[in-house]
Amino acid sequence: MNMNRKRRIALLTALAILLFAGSVWAACTSRSKDSDHDGIPNCMEKKLGTNPHSADTDHDGLSDGLELMLGTDPLDADSDGDGQSDGVEEAHDRDPMDSGDGDDGDHQVSAKIKSPVTAVDPAAGTVTLLGGRLTVDASHADLEGVDDLATLKSRLDAGSTVMAKVKIDPASLGGSGMLVATKLEVDGGEDGDDVRCCLPGSGAHDDCELQSAGDCSDAGGLNMGPGSCESNPCP
């Protein structure tokens, strides 16, 4: 194993440990039951959506535990969508997270972190993950599932639990500064982030509809947080 690969594995192992220790799944421990012996306790696999009874959920040739360390998706056999499985790319010393690496080989460190979002600062362009242990610069990241960081913050402020997948710029892994996100994808459909919005009626907020926090604000409505409109919560 060359030094580039050793450095890659070491850095990503550290990130995987941070993910394990800092997330909402901290109740899982290294002594928790691991039925398929892939290094991920059953209790954590249930949260990740991986199969606790199969060491390789997506059948790409890499165990689920190794995929967490490499930053690939244990639920997607071809994480970068280039037509080759993660296991094949790793076996040929290519980066399974880079669809443009071709046959030249790519020893860059890459990482993708999936975690609940703890906090968002739209002014600073930062997103905090892993139970508050890690803050990344997302000011120039490609966003999916959300229009902007202000909208993401409004979801958190409304009481929603927001899961995000963040791809980290490999160049930022080698320094001592803040990690830089190149892509931030917010999981879940809009229904999971709906709030009880009291829309303006005849002189008062009297009509409750389930809407996204952003739509509620645009309509001049009163955000009553997540929940049901039955019974009507509007004043």
C-alpha positions in Angstrom: 0.0 0.0 0.0 1.6 3.3 -1.1 1.7 6.4 1.2 -1.1 8.2 -0.7 -3.5 5.4 -0.1 -2.3 5.0 3.6 -2.9 8.7 4.1 -6.3 8.5 2.4 -7.5 5.6 4.6 -6.2 7.3 7.8 -8.0 10.5 7.1 -11.2 8.9 6.1 -11.1 6.5 9.1 -10.8 9.5 11.4 -13.8 11.1 9.7 -15.8 7.9 10.0 -15.0 7.7 13.7 -16.1 11.4 14.1 -19.3 10.6 12.3 -19.9 7.7 14.6 -19.1 9.5 17.8 -20.7 12.9 17.1 -24.0 12.0 15.5 -27.4 11.3 17.0 -26.4 7.7 16.9 -23.9 8.0 19.7 -25.9 5.5 21.8 -24.3 2.8 19.6 -21.0 1.7 20.8 -18.2 -0.6 19.5 -19.7 -3.3 21.7 -23.1 -3.1 20.1 -24.2 -6.1 18.1 -22.8 -6.3 14.6 -24.6 -9.3 12.9 -22.8 -9.1 9.6 -19.3 -8.2 11.0 -18.9 -5.2 8.7 -17.7 -2.9 11.5 -21.0 -1.1 11.7 -23.3 -1.9 14.7 -26.8 -3.0 13.9 -28.3 0.0 15.6 -26.3 2.4 13.3 -27.1 0.4 10.2 -30.8 0.9 10.8 -30.3 4.6 10.8 -28.1 4.5 7.7 -30.6 2.3 5.8 -28.0 -0.4 5.2 -28.7 -4.1 5.8 -27.5 -5.3 9.2 -27.5 -8.8 7.9 -25.4 -8.2 4.8 -21.8 -6.9 5.0 -22.1 -5.4 1.5 -25.6 -4.0 1.1 -25.2 -2.7 -2.4 -23.2 -5.7 -3.6 -20.4 -3.6 -5.1 -17.5 -5.6 -3.6 -16.8 -3.2 -0.7 -18.1 -3.8 2.8 -20.4 -1.2 4.3 -17.8 -0.4 6.9 -15.1 0.2 4.3 -17.5 2.3 2.3 -18.0 4.6 5.3 -14.2 5.0 5.5 -13.7 5.6 1.8 -16.6 8.1 1.7 -18.6 6.1 -0.9 -22.3 5.4 -0.6 -23.0 1.9 0.9 -26.5 2.1 -0.7 -25.2 2.8 -4.2 -23.0 0.3 -6.0 -21.7 3.2 -8.3 -21.3 6.2 -6.1 -20.0 8.5 -8.8 -22.3 7.3 -11.5 -19.6 6.6 -14.1 -20.8 3.1 -14.9 -18.2 1.2 -12.9 -18.9 -0.2 -9.4 -17.1 1.2 -6.4 -15.4 -2.1 -5.8 -14.0 -2.3 -9.4 -12.7 1.3 -9.2 -11.1 0.8 -5.8 -9.4 -2.5 -7.0 -8.0 -0.6 -10.0 -6.7 2.3 -7.8 -9.2 4.8 -9.1 -11.4 7.1 -7.0 -15.0 5.7 -6.8 -16.2 9.2 -5.9 -14.8 10.8 -9.0 -16.5 10.0 -12.3 -13.9 11.9 -14.3 -10.8 10.0 -13.1 -10.8 7.6 -16.1 -8.0 5.1 -16.3 -5.3 7.5 -15.1 -5.7 6.6 -11.4 -6.6 9.2 -8.8 -4.9 9.2 -5.4 -6.7 12.3 -4.1 -8.4 12.0 -0.7 -12.2 12.3 -1.0 -14.9 12.1 1.6 -18.7 12.3 1.8 -20.3 12.7 5.2 -24.0 12.0 5.9 -25.2 13.6 9.2 -28.1 15.5 10.8 -27.6 19.2 10.4 -27.0 20.9 13.8 -26.8 24.5 12.8 -26.6 26.8 9.7 -25.1 30.3 9.5 -26.2 31.8 6.1 -24.1 34.9 6.6 -20.9 33.0 7.2 -21.9 30.3 4.7 -21.3 27.5 7.2 -23.2 24.3 8.1 -22.5 22.4 11.3 -22.8 18.6 11.4 -22.1 15.6 13.6 -23.8 16.8 16.7 -22.0 20.2 16.6 -18.5 18.7 16.3 -17.8 19.7 12.7 -18.4 22.9 10.8 -17.9 23.0 7.0 -17.7 26.0 4.6 -20.7 25.5 2.2 -20.7 29.1 0.8 -19.8 27.9 -2.7 -21.2 24.3 -2.6 -23.7 23.0 -5.1 -27.0 22.7 -3.2 -29.6 20.0 -3.9 -33.0 19.7 -2.1 -32.8 23.3 -0.8 -32.6 26.6 -2.6 -30.1 28.3 -0.3 -28.6 28.2 3.2 -31.2 30.6 4.5 -34.0 28.2 3.6 -32.1 25.4 5.2 -31.8 27.4 8.4 -35.6 28.1 8.3 -36.2 24.4 8.3 -34.1 23.9 11.4 -35.7 26.9 13.1 -39.1 25.3 12.4 -38.1 22.2 14.3 -37.4 19.9 11.4 -34.7 17.2 11.6 -32.7 17.7 8.5 -30.3 15.1 7.1 -27.6 16.2 4.7 -25.0 14.5 2.6 -21.9 16.7 2.2 -19.1 16.1 -0.3 -15.8 17.5 0.9 -13.2 19.2 -1.3 -10.1 16.9 -1.1 -7.8 19.9 -1.0 -9.3 21.0 2.3 -8.6 17.7 4.0 -4.8 18.1 4.1 -4.7 21.4 6.0 -5.7 22.5 9.5 -8.4 24.9 8.4 -12.1 24.5 8.0 -13.3 21.7 5.6 -14.8 23.0 2.4 -18.0 21.4 1.0 -18.3 21.1 -2.8 -21.8 19.7 -2.7 -24.6 19.7 0.0 -27.6 17.5 -0.6 -30.5 17.7 1.8 -32.4 14.4 2.1 -36.1 13.9 2.3 -39.1 15.3 0.5 -40.8 18.5 1.2 -43.6 16.8 3.2 -41.1 15.9 5.9 -40.2 19.5 6.3 -43.7 21.0 6.2 -44.9 23.4 9.0 -48.3 24.4 10.1 -48.7 27.7 8.3 -51.5 30.1 9.4 -52.4 32.1 6.4 -54.0 35.6 6.6 -57.8 35.5 6.6 -60.5 38.0 7.3 -58.5 40.2 9.7 -56.6 37.3 11.4 -54.5 34.2 10.7 -57.3 31.7 10.5 -56.6 29.1 7.8 -54.0 26.4 8.6 -52.2 24.7 5.7 -49.2 22.4 5.7 -46.4 24.2 3.7 -42.7 24.5 3.6 -41.3 27.2 5.9 -40.2 29.2 2.9 -43.6 29.1 1.2 -45.3 30.1 4.4 -43.0 33.1 4.8 -43.6 34.2 1.2 -47.3 34.0 1.7 -47.2 36.3 4.8 -48.2 33.4 7.0 -47.5 32.6 10.6 -45.2 29.6 11.1 -46.5 27.4 13.9 -43.9 24.7 13.5 -44.3 21.1 12.5 -47.3 19.1 13.3 -50.9 18.7 12.2 -53.5 21.3 11.3 -56.1 19.3 13.3 -57.2 20.9 15.5 -56.7 24.4 13.9 -53.8 26.0 15.7 -54.3 29.5 14.1 -55.1 32.4 16.4 
